């Protein structure tokens, strides 16, 4: 009787089929989760870089805003001194050269008659009209930096999750392969069953994880 005929008489060894399928699918999934871990790691690096760039931009804008504030505060102090000394031409000269937003805020402040009105702000710098654009832009850049930093942390965690799955699928490969080395049918089934349980659990987790392509 031929070997083929003997195999036909014995029937299909479903355990071997399960082992082959499990090893094949797990190998593919192991490569996939490794790819995903690498992709999320790259996304994390990009987000950290963007957060750093936004933070640098915020610092630059704050520096510009502070320089503007220093210059305008100095001009206003000179105007106060000239006005107090009754040097009207000098005061008018300075007033005509107030840069924005000091010019607009100063007009609104003077309209409140601050010398007579106790409810008026102490200076035009306390007026709502006084808003340096770079300060708002710096705050926006800071918010972007915070958002990118949080995204980087989330991407790092996702990459770690995929790394854990890589270990889980590697364990599936180990238990499935070692089951073929066991001498007793019971031992083979126990190890193969453990591999299947790990495979199902890891695959269920994989389906819930976000993916990058």
Residue pairs with C-beta under 8 A, 6 or more apart in sequence:
15 188
15 189
15 192
18 192
18 196
19 176
19 179
19 180
19 192
22 172
22 176
22 192
22 195
22 196
22 199
23 173
23 176
23 177
25 199
26 169
26 172
26 173
26 176
26 199
27 173
29 169
29 202
29 203
29 206
30 166
30 169
30 170
30 173
33 162
33 165
33 166
33 169
33 206
34 162
34 166
36 159
36 162
36 209
36 211
36 212
37 159
37 162
37 163
37 166
38 159
39 212
40 155
40 156
40 158
40 159
40 162
40 212
41 155
41 156
41 159
43 155
43 212
44 152
44 155
44 156
44 159
45 152
47 148
47 149
47 151
47 152
47 155
48 148
48 149
48 152
50 144
50 148
51 144
51 145
51 146
51 148
51 149
51 152
52 145
54 141
54 142
54 144
54 145
54 148
55 141
55 142
55 145
57 138
57 141
58 138
58 139
58 141
58 142
58 145
59 138
61 134
61 135
61 137
61 138
61 141
62 134
62 135
62 138
64 134
65 132
65 134
65 135
65 138
68 99
68 132
68 134
69 125
69 132
71 99
72 98
72 99
72 102
72 125
73 125
75 94
75 97
75 98
75 99
75 102
76 98
76 102
76 106
76 123
76 124
76 125
78 90
78 94
79 91
79 94
79 95
79 98
82 88
82 90
82 91
82 94
83 91
95 106
98 106
101 129
101 130
101 131
101 132
102 124
102 125
102 130
104 129
104 130
105 124
105 125
105 127
105 129
105 130
106 124
108 124
108 127
108 129
109 120
109 121
109 123
109 124
109 127
112 120
112 121
113 120
114 120
114 121
114 122
121 127
124 130
158 209
158 210
161 205
161 209
162 209
165 202
165 205
165 206
165 209
168 198
168 201
168 202
168 205
169 199
169 202
171 195
171 198
172 195
172 198
172 199
172 202
173 195
174 195
175 191
175 192
175 194
175 195
175 198
176 191
176 192
176 195
178 191
179 187
179 188
179 189
179 190
179 191
179 192
179 195
180 188
182 188
182 191
